[in-house]
Amino acid sequence: MLDTLQLMGQGFISALSFVNILAMAGGVALGIIIGCLPGLSAAMGVALMLPLTFSMPADTGLIVLGAIYCGAIFGGSISAILIHTPGTPASAATAIEGYQMTLQGKAGKALATACWSSFWGGLLSCISLYFFAPLLAQLALKFMSAEKFWLGIFGLTIIAGVSSKSIVKGLMSGAMGLVISTIGLDPIDGTKRFMFGQAFLAEGINTTCALIGLFSMSQVFILAEKEIKKRAKAAKFSDKITLTREERRKIRPTIIRSWIMGNIIGILPGAGASIACFLGYNSAKQFSKTKEEFGHGAIEGVAGSEAANNAVTGGSLIPMLTLGIPGESVTAVLMGGLIIQGLAPGPELFTKHAAMTYTFFAGFVLVQFFMLAIGTLGCRGFAQISRLSDAILIPCVTVLCVIGSYAIHRNMSDVVVMIIFGVLGYLMRKFDLNTAAVVLALILGPISEKGLRGALRVSGGDIGCLFHSPVSWVLIILSIVGIFSPFLMDKFERKVAGDENVDAAVQDETLS
């Protein structure tokens, strides 16, 4: 216990270095800008900035990526409130009440609510990050080859299932990623596999190039095929971006409920902030003493959505850091950043690399304060960013994609790989396949393969070794649940949509 407290204290001392403070401020500001722009996402922003962290120390690089992640989740609320267009899917529920407040001349109050709720949701999520992650890392020490195989399968099934309306399409996406992960030299005997005479493929597909292509370049193609358009003009507002003591007291229970729900959803792989925001909004509505305000600019609705989606951030890091299972696309990119730094997710992060890990944790806590300060002071300026036309956005993102992929090894082959994955990501999005599952398969595929072949080698080829451990059976059951989880998610989304339709009908009847 004393050692842990000492590590936590040293982490804060390291995180407060001048370089790390600059990293936090710059990362949060950049993340908010990315979040403000409709069409971009937190995963896309983190993927674009990933190459810039190569030359940084591991803890500073992770702090930058974590700051972009948190900033982008909050930034999506600015365009959701001011132009009724969520900057990221995580702010979809915020637009319901936030834009109504803007129409009433309360845009400043809505932004203050979003900023305050995002701050507390993210800050409270750090509690679970500090106390649950080390415990789960200790459990991971018991994982042998068979358990690692099933762990990889579980990670693939749950993200492939939840992120697609079709189980078949979700599994197809994961299977496609598994096939791509076999490119390169065999990890056991060094045999060449699917290299087509290209020596640069010996180490397999570069994960960073794949990330940039699937998340960023594919979005460029999506934007380019549509008519170039200018964004809706952000509403001007004159009221202050502040909350009264009474308003903070009113939304406090909502923030606490949303924090708990968002944190749990973050820890569970596959759910993500887009689901958490609706759960937070729905619970705020159910427990509110002024239900009649919902649909007309309820401050509790904004608080519920924003506290929940930001609470996901800390929770989603736990399975990624301890078990190597990214819970969503953003943490998949962050995991790529760890691997690039030569760090493997798992128990070693809390033993051999504990100093770096706790510096990142401390930085993640401090990032929330930077988000509160920068968000409150800069909302008026960030609101104008949401007006950027696609004609400006497309070439800027394209240049960043090319430069980022080339900077990895200073090799044009990586740029070609990035473009190929950009085309692949574009086609997958057209056919409603899941790009996040492909990235997860690229990361988890080799882990699962080594686990399977290692277990079979030790047992002399006896496949029964995969079913001897109780942990293996738990992971098998979780994998089955993960496959069928789209039915539960679809049922929840239909319920939320039904509730919104009923409220709209009641409002229309009242007005008539």
C-alpha positions as CSV (number, residue, x, y, z in Angstrom):
1,M,0.0,0.0,0.0
2,L,2.8,2.4,0.9
3,D,4.6,1.6,-2.3
4,T,1.5,2.4,-4.3
5,L,1.0,5.7,-2.5
6,Q,4.7,6.5,-3.1
7,L,4.3,5.7,-6.8
8,M,1.1,7.9,-7.0
9,G,3.0,10.8,-5.4
10,Q,6.0,10.4,-7.7
11,G,3.6,10.3,-10.6
12,F,2.2,13.7,-9.8
13,I,5.6,15.2,-9.4
14,S,6.7,13.8,-12.8
15,A,3.4,14.9,-14.4
16,L,3.9,18.5,-13.2
17,S,7.1,18.9,-15.2
18,F,7.1,21.8,-17.7
19,V,7.1,19.6,-20.7
20,N,4.1,17.5,-19.5
21,I,2.1,20.6,-18.6
22,L,2.6,21.9,-22.1
23,A,1.6,18.5,-23.4
24,M,-1.6,18.6,-21.4
25,A,-2.6,22.1,-22.4
26,G,-1.8,21.6,-26.1
27,G,-3.4,18.1,-26.2
28,V,-6.7,19.4,-24.6
29,A,-6.9,22.4,-26.9
30,L,-6.2,20.2,-30.0
31,G,-8.8,17.7,-28.8
32,I,-11.5,20.3,-28.3
33,I,-10.8,21.6,-31.8
34,I,-11.1,18.1,-33.3
35,G,-14.3,17.5,-31.2
36,C,-15.9,20.7,-32.4
37,L,-15.6,19.7,-36.1
38,P,-18.6,17.6,-37.2
39,G,-17.4,14.6,-39.1
40,L,-14.2,14.1,-37.1
41,S,-14.0,11.9,-34.0
42,A,-11.8,11.3,-31.0
43,A,-10.4,8.2,-32.5
44,M,-9.5,10.0,-35.7
45,G,-7.8,12.8,-33.8
46,V,-5.7,10.5,-31.7
47,A,-4.8,8.4,-34.7
48,L,-3.7,11.6,-36.6
49,M,-1.5,12.8,-33.7
50,L,0.0,9.4,-32.9
51,P,3.1,9.8,-35.1
52,L,3.9,13.0,-33.4
53,T,4.5,11.1,-30.1
54,F,7.2,8.8,-31.5
55,S,10.1,11.0,-30.4
56,M,8.5,11.8,-27.0
57,P,9.1,10.0,-23.7
58,A,6.5,7.3,-23.2
59,D,4.7,9.1,-20.4
60,T,4.6,12.4,-22.2
61,G,3.3,10.8,-25.4
62,L,0.5,9.0,-23.6
63,I,-0.5,12.2,-21.8
64,V,-0.8,14.0,-25.1
65,L,-3.0,11.2,-26.5
66,G,-5.1,11.1,-23.4
67,A,-5.5,14.9,-23.4
68,I,-6.7,14.7,-27.0
69,Y,-9.1,11.9,-26.1
70,C,-10.7,13.9,-23.2
71,G,-10.7,17.2,-25.1
72,A,-12.4,15.7,-28.1
73,I,-15.2,14.1,-26.1
74,F,-16.0,17.4,-24.5
75,G,-15.5,19.4,-27.7
76,G,-18.3,17.5,-29.4
77,S,-20.7,19.2,-27.0
78,I,-19.9,22.7,-28.3
79,S,-21.2,22.1,-31.8
80,A,-24.0,20.0,-30.4
81,I,-25.2,22.9,-28.3
82,L,-24.6,25.8,-30.7
83,I,-25.5,24.3,-34.1
84,H,-27.5,21.2,-33.2
85,T,-24.8,19.0,-34.8
86,P,-22.8,16.7,-32.4
87,G,-19.1,17.0,-33.1
88,T,-18.7,13.4,-32.0
89,P,-21.2,10.6,-31.6
90,A,-20.6,10.8,-27.8
91,S,-22.5,14.2,-27.8
92,A,-25.6,13.1,-29.6
93,A,-27.8,13.2,-26.5
94,T,-26.3,16.6,-25.5
95,A,-27.8,18.2,-28.6
96,I,-31.4,17.4,-27.5
97,E,-31.4,19.8,-24.5
98,G,-28.4,21.9,-25.3
99,Y,-29.7,23.3,-28.5
100,Q,-33.1,24.1,-26.9
101,M,-31.2,26.2,-24.3
102,T,-29.4,28.0,-27.2
103,L,-32.7,28.9,-28.8
104,Q,-33.8,30.4,-25.4
105,G,-30.6,32.5,-25.3
106,K,-29.0,30.3,-22.7
107,A,-26.1,29.0,-24.8
108,G,-23.5,30.1,-22.3
109,K,-25.2,28.3,-19.4
110,A,-25.5,25.1,-21.6
111,L,-21.8,25.3,-22.4
112,A,-21.0,25.9,-18.7
113,T,-23.1,22.8,-17.8
114,A,-21.3,20.7,-20.4
115,C,-17.9,21.9,-19.2
116,W,-18.6,21.4,-15.5
117,S,-20.2,18.0,-16.0
118,S,-17.4,16.8,-18.3
119,F,-14.8,17.8,-15.7
120,W,-16.5,15.9,-12.9
121,G,-17.3,12.9,-15.0
122,G,-13.7,12.6,-16.2
123,L,-12.2,13.4,-12.8
124,L,-14.3,10.9,-10.9
125,S,-13.5,8.2,-13.5
126,C,-9.9,8.5,-12.4
127,I,-10.9,6.9,-9.1
128,S,-11.5,3.5,-10.8
129,L,-8.4,4.0,-12.9
130,Y,-6.2,4.3,-9.8
131,F,-7.8,1.6,-7.7
132,F,-9.2,-1.1,-10.1
133,A,-6.5,-1.2,-12.7
134,P,-3.7,-2.5,-10.4
135,L,-6.1,-5.2,-9.0
136,L,-7.0,-6.3,-12.5
137,A,-3.3,-6.3,-13.5
138,Q,-2.6,-8.8,-10.6
139,L,-5.4,-11.1,-12.0
140,A,-3.7,-10.9,-15.4
141,L,-0.6,-12.5,-13.9
142,K,-2.5,-15.8,-13.7
143,F,-3.2,-15.8,-17.5
144,M,-1.2,-18.6,-19.2
145,S,-1.2,-19.4,-23.0
146,A,-4.8,-20.8,-23.1
147,E,-6.2,-17.9,-21.2
148,K,-4.5,-15.4,-23.4
149,F,-6.0,-17.1,-26.5
150,W,-9.6,-16.8,-25.1
151,L,-8.9,-13.3,-23.9
152,G,-8.1,-12.3,-27.5
153,I,-11.2,-14.0,-28.8
154,F,-13.3,-12.2,-26.1
155,G,-11.9,-8.9,-27.1
156,L,-12.7,-9.5,-30.8
157,T,-16.2,-10.8,-30.3
158,I,-17.5,-8.1,-28.0
159,I,-16.2,-5.1,-30.1
160,A,-17.3,-6.7,-33.3
161,G,-20.7,-7.5,-31.9
162,V,-21.6,-4.2,-30.2
163,S,-20.3,-2.0,-32.9
164,S,-22.4,-3.4,-35.7
165,K,-26.1,-4.0,-36.0
166,S,-25.5,-7.3,-37.7
167,I,-23.7,-10.1,-35.9
168,V,-22.5,-11.5,-39.3
169,K,-21.0,-8.1,-40.3
170,G,-19.4,-7.7,-36.9
171,L,-17.7,-11.1,-37.1
172,M,-16.8,-10.6,-40.8
173,S,-14.9,-7.4,-39.7
174,G,-13.1,-9.2,-37.0
175,A,-12.2,-12.1,-39.3
176,M,-10.9,-9.7,-42.0
177,G,-8.6,-8.2,-39.4
178,L,-7.4,-11.6,-38.3
179,V,-6.5,-12.5,-41.9
180,I,-4.5,-9.2,-42.3
181,S,-2.7,-9.8,-39.0
182,T,-1.1,-13.0,-40.4
183,I,0.9,-11.0,-43.0
184,G,4.6,-11.1,-42.2
185,L,6.9,-13.6,-40.6
186,D,5.4,-16.5,-38.6
187,P,6.0,-15.6,-34.9
188,I,7.0,-19.2,-34.0
189,D,9.1,-20.6,-36.9
190,G,9.8,-17.4,-39.0
191,T,8.0,-18.7,-42.2
192,K,7.0,-15.9,-44.7
193,R,3.3,-15.4,-44.9
194,F,1.4,-13.3,-47.5
195,M,4.4,-11.0,-48.1
196,F,4.2,-11.1,-51.9
197,G,7.9,-10.5,-52.2
198,Q,7.7,-7.2,-50.2
199,A,10.5,-7.1,-47.6
200,F,8.9,-4.2,-45.7
201,L,6.0,-6.5,-44.8
202,A,8.3,-8.9,-42.8
203,E,7.2,-7.3,-39.5
204,G,3.6,-7.3,-40.6
205,I,1.2,-4.5,-41.3
206,N,2.2,-1.3,-39.4
207,T,-0.6,-0.7,-36.9
208,T,-0.2,3.1,-37.0
209,C,-0.6,3.2,-40.8
210,A,-3.7,1.0,-40.5
211,L,-5.1,3.3,-37.8
212,I,-4.5,6.5,-39.8
213,G,-6.0,4.9,-42.9
214,L,-9.1,3.3,-41.4
215,F,-10.1,6.2,-39.1
216,S,-8.8,9.3,-40.8
217,M,-8.2,8.8,-44.6
218,S,-11.5,6.9,-44.9
219,Q,-13.2,10.0,-43.5
220,V,-11.5,12.1,-46.1
221,F,-13.0,9.9,-48.8
222,I,-16.4,10.1,-47.2
223,L,-16.3,13.9,-47.0
224,A,-14.9,14.2,-50.6
225,E,-17.7,12.2,-52.2
226,K,-20.4,14.5,-50.8
227,E,-21.1,18.0,-51.9
228,I,-18.6,20.4,-50.4
229,K,-20.6,22.3,-47.7
230,K,-20.1,25.0,-45.2
231,R,-21.1,24.3,-41.6
232,A,-24.1,25.9,-40.0
233,K,-23.3,29.3,-38.4
234,A,-22.7,28.9,-34.7
235,A,-25.2,30.8,-32.6
236,K,-23.9,34.0,-31.0
237,F,-24.5,34.2,-27.3
238,S,-24.0,37.0,-24.8
239,D,-24.7,35.3,-21.5
240,K,-21.8,34.3,-19.3
241,I,-20.4,30.7,-19.3
242,T,-21.1,30.2,-15.6
243,L,-23.4,28.3,-13.3
244,T,-24.9,29.5,-10.1
245,R,-24.4,27.6,-6.8
246,E,-28.1,26.5,-7.0
247,E,-27.7,25.2,-10.5
248,R,-24.5,23.2,-9.5
249,R,-26.4,21.8,-6.6
250,K,-29.3,20.8,-8.9
251,I,-27.1,18.8,-11.3
252,R,-24.9,17.2,-8.6
253,P,-27.0,14.0,-8.2
254,T,-27.2,13.7,-12.0
255,I,-23.4,13.9,-12.4
256,I,-22.9,11.2,-9.7
257,R,-25.4,8.8,-11.4
258,S,-23.9,9.4,-14.8
259,W,-20.4,9.0,-13.5
260,I,-21.2,5.6,-12.1
261,M,-23.0,4.4,-15.3
262,G,-20.4,5.9,-17.6
263,N,-17.5,4.4,-15.7
264,I,-19.1,0.9,-15.7
265,I,-19.7,1.2,-19.5
266,G,-16.1,2.3,-20.0
267,I,-14.8,-0.7,-18.2
268,L,-17.0,-3.1,-20.2
269,P,-15.3,-3.5,-23.6
270,G,-17.4,-2.6,-26.6
271,A,-20.0,-0.2,-25.3
272,G,-18.4,3.2,-25.5
273,A,-19.2,6.9,-24.9
274,S,-22.0,7.1,-27.6
275,I,-24.1,4.6,-25.6
276,A,-23.1,6.2,-22.2
277,C,-24.4,9.6,-23.3
278,F,-27.9,8.3,-23.9
279,L,-27.9,6.2,-20.7
280,G,-26.9,9.3,-18.8
281,Y,-29.5,11.5,-20.4
282,N,-32.2,8.8,-19.9
283,S,-31.4,8.4,-16.2
284,A,-31.4,12.2,-15.7
285,K,-34.8,12.4,-17.2
286,Q,-36.2,9.5,-15.1
287,F,-34.9,10.8,-11.8
288,S,-35.6,14.5,-12.4
289,K,-38.1,16.4,-10.2
290,T,-38.9,18.7,-13.2
291,K,-39.5,16.2,-16.0
292,E,-41.6,18.8,-17.8
293,E,-38.4,20.8,-18.6
294,F,-37.0,18.0,-20.8
295,G,-37.4,18.7,-24.4
296,H,-37.4,22.4,-23.6
297,G,-33.8,22.9,-22.5
298,A,-33.3,21.0,-19.3
299,I,-30.0,21.6,-17.7
300,E,-30.0,18.1,-16.1
301,G,-30.2,16.6,-19.6
302,V,-27.0,18.2,-20.7
303,A,-25.3,17.3,-17.4
304,G,-26.4,13.7,-17.6
305,S,-25.1,13.2,-21.1
306,E,-21.8,15.0,-20.7
307,A,-20.9,13.5,-17.3
308,A,-21.6,10.0,-18.6
309,N,-19.6,10.2,-21.8
310,N,-16.6,11.7,-20.1
311,A,-16.7,9.1,-17.3
312,V,-16.1,6.5,-20.0
313,T,-12.6,7.9,-20.6
314,G,-11.0,6.7,-17.4
315,G,-12.9,3.4,-17.3
316,S,-12.1,2.5,-20.9
317,L,-8.3,2.6,-20.1
318,I,-8.6,-0.1,-17.5
319,P,-9.1,-3.2,-19.7
320,M,-6.7,-1.8,-22.3
321,L,-3.8,-1.2,-19.8
322,T,-4.3,-4.4,-17.8
323,L,-5.6,-7.0,-20.2
324,G,-4.7,-5.6,-23.6
325,I,-8.4,-5.4,-24.6
326,P,-9.2,-1.9,-26.0
327,G,-12.8,-1.2,-25.1
328,E,-13.4,1.1,-28.1
329,S,-11.7,2.6,-31.1
330,V,-10.0,5.4,-29.2
331,T,-8.3,3.0,-26.7
332,A,-7.4,0.7,-29.6
333,V,-5.4,3.7,-31.0
334,L,-3.9,4.4,-27.5
335,M,-2.9,0.8,-27.3
336,G,-1.1,1.2,-30.6
337,G,0.7,4.1,-29.0
338,L,1.9,1.9,-26.2
339,I,3.1,-0.8,-28.5
340,I,5.0,1.8,-30.6
341,Q,6.8,2.9,-27.4
342,G,7.8,-0.7,-26.9
343,L,5.4,-1.3,-24.0
344,A,3.1,-4.3,-23.8
345,P,-0.2,-3.8,-21.9
346,G,-0.5,-6.1,-18.9
347,P,1.1,-6.6,-15.4
348,E,4.5,-5.2,-16.5
349,L,3.0,-1.7,-16.8
350,F,2.4,-1.8,-13.0
351,T,5.7,-3.4,-12.0
352,K,8.6,-2.8,-14.4
353,H,7.1,0.4,-15.9
354,A,5.1,1.5,-12.9
355,A,6.8,5.0,-12.8
356,M,5.7,5.7,-16.3
357,T,2.2,4.3,-15.8
358,Y,1.5,6.4,-12.6
359,T,2.8,9.5,-14.3
360,F,0.3,8.9,-17.1
361,F,-2.5,8.4,-14.4
362,A,-1.5,11.6,-12.7
363,G,-1.4,13.4,-16.1
364,F,-4.9,12.1,-16.8
365,V,-6.2,13.6,-13.6
366,L,-4.6,17.0,-14.3
367,V,-5.9,16.9,-17.9
368,Q,-9.4,17.2,-16.4
369,F,-8.5,20.5,-14.8
370,F,-7.0,21.8,-18.1
371,M,-10.2,20.8,-19.9
372,L,-12.3,22.8,-17.4
373,A,-10.1,25.9,-17.7
374,I,-9.6,25.8,-21.4
375,G,-13.2,24.8,-22.1
376,T,-14.6,27.6,-19.9
377,L,-12.3,30.3,-21.2
378,G,-12.2,29.3,-24.9
379,C,-15.8,28.2,-25.7
380,R,-16.5,31.4,-27.7
381,G,-13.4,30.9,-29.9
382,F,-13.9,27.2,-30.3
383,A,-17.4,27.8,-31.4
384,Q,-16.2,29.5,-34.6
385,I,-14.0,26.4,-35.5
386,S,-17.2,24.4,-35.9
387,R,-18.0,26.5,-39.0
388,L,-15.0,25.3,-41.0
389,S,-16.0,24.1,-44.5
390,D,-15.2,20.7,-45.8
391,A,-13.2,22.4,-48.6
392,I,-10.7,23.4,-45.9
393,L,-11.0,20.2,-43.8
394,I,-10.4,17.7,-46.5
395,P,-6.9,18.9,-47.7
396,C,-5.8,19.6,-44.1
397,V,-6.6,16.0,-42.9
398,T,-5.1,14.5,-46.1
399,V,-1.8,16.3,-45.5
400,L,-1.7,15.2,-41.9
401,C,-2.4,11.6,-42.9
402,V,0.4,11.5,-45.4
403,I,2.9,13.3,-43.2
404,G,2.0,11.1,-40.2
405,S,2.3,7.8,-42.0
406,Y,5.6,8.8,-43.7
407,A,7.1,10.0,-40.4
408,I,6.9,6.5,-38.9
409,H,9.9,5.0,-40.9
410,R,10.4,7.8,-43.4
411,N,9.3,5.3,-46.0
412,M,6.8,5.9,-48.8
413,S,5.7,2.2,-48.4
414,D,4.0,3.2,-45.2
415,V,2.1,6.0,-47.1
416,V,0.9,3.4,-49.6
417,V,-0.2,1.1,-46.8
418,M,-2.1,4.0,-45.2
419,I,-3.9,4.8,-48.5
420,I,-4.8,1.1,-49.0
421,F,-6.3,1.0,-45.5
422,G,-8.1,4.3,-46.2
423,V,-9.8,2.8,-49.2
424,L,-10.6,-0.4,-47.2
425,G,-12.0,1.7,-44.4
426,Y,-14.1,3.7,-46.9
427,L,-15.6,0.5,-48.4
428,M,-16.2,-1.0,-45.0
429,R,-18.1,2.1,-43.8
430,K,-20.2,1.9,-47.0
431,F,-21.1,-1.7,-46.3
432,D,-21.7,-1.0,-42.5
433,L,-18.7,-3.1,-41.4
434,N,-16.7,-2.2,-38.3
435,T,-13.3,-0.6,-38.8
436,A,-12.5,-0.8,-35.0
437,A,-12.8,-4.6,-35.1
438,V,-10.1,-4.7,-37.9
439,V,-7.7,-2.7,-35.7
440,L,-8.4,-4.9,-32.7
441,A,-7.8,-8.0,-34.7
442,L,-4.5,-6.6,-35.9
443,I,-3.5,-6.1,-32.3
444,L,-5.1,-9.1,-30.7
445,G,-4.6,-11.6,-33.5
446,P,-0.9,-12.2,-32.9
447,I,-1.6,-12.5,-29.1
448,S,-4.3,-15.1,-29.7
449,E,-2.2,-17.0,-32.2
450,K,0.8,-17.2,-29.8
451,G,-1.5,-18.2,-27.0
452,L,-3.1,-21.0,-29.0
453,R,0.0,-22.4,-30.5
454,G,1.9,-22.1,-27.2
455,A,-0.9,-24.0,-25.3
456,L,-1.0,-26.8,-28.0
457,R,2.8,-27.1,-28.0
458,V,2.9,-27.6,-24.2
459,S,0.0,-30.1,-24.3
460,G,1.4,-32.1,-27.2
461,G,-1.4,-31.1,-29.5
462,D,-4.3,-31.8,-27.0
463,I,-7.0,-29.3,-27.7
464,G,-8.6,-30.1,-24.4
465,C,-5.9,-27.9,-22.7
466,L,-7.9,-24.8,-23.9
467,F,-10.9,-25.8,-21.6
468,H,-9.2,-26.9,-18.4
469,S,-9.0,-23.6,-16.6
470,P,-12.0,-21.9,-14.9
471,V,-10.7,-18.6,-16.3
472,S,-10.9,-20.0,-19.8
473,W,-14.6,-20.9,-19.3
474,V,-15.4,-17.5,-17.9
475,L,-13.9,-15.9,-21.0
476,I,-15.7,-18.4,-23.3
477,I,-19.0,-17.4,-21.7
478,L,-18.2,-13.7,-22.0
479,S,-17.3,-14.2,-25.7
480,I,-20.7,-15.8,-26.3
481,V,-22.4,-12.9,-24.5
482,G,-20.3,-10.5,-26.6
483,I,-21.5,-12.0,-29.9
484,F,-25.2,-11.6,-29.0
485,S,-24.9,-8.2,-27.3
486,P,-26.1,-6.3,-30.4
487,F,-29.6,-7.6,-29.6
488,L,-29.5,-5.9,-26.2
489,M,-28.0,-2.7,-27.6
490,D,-30.6,-2.6,-30.4
491,K,-33.4,-3.1,-27.8
492,F,-32.1,-0.2,-25.7
493,E,-31.7,2.2,-28.7
494,R,-35.3,1.4,-29.8
495,K,-36.6,2.1,-26.3
496,V,-34.8,5.5,-26.2
497,A,-36.0,6.4,-29.6
498,G,-39.6,5.4,-28.6
499,D,-39.4,7.5,-25.5
500,E,-38.3,10.5,-27.6
501,N,-41.1,10.0,-30.1
502,V,-43.7,9.9,-27.3
503,D,-42.3,13.1,-25.8
504,A,-42.4,14.9,-29.2
505,A,-46.0,13.8,-29.7
506,V,-47.0,15.1,-26.3
507,Q,-45.3,18.4,-27.0
508,D,-47.0,18.8,-30.4
509,E,-50.4,18.0,-28.8
510,T,-49.8,20.6,-26.1
511,L,-48.9,23.2,-28.6
512,S,-51.9,22.5,-30.7
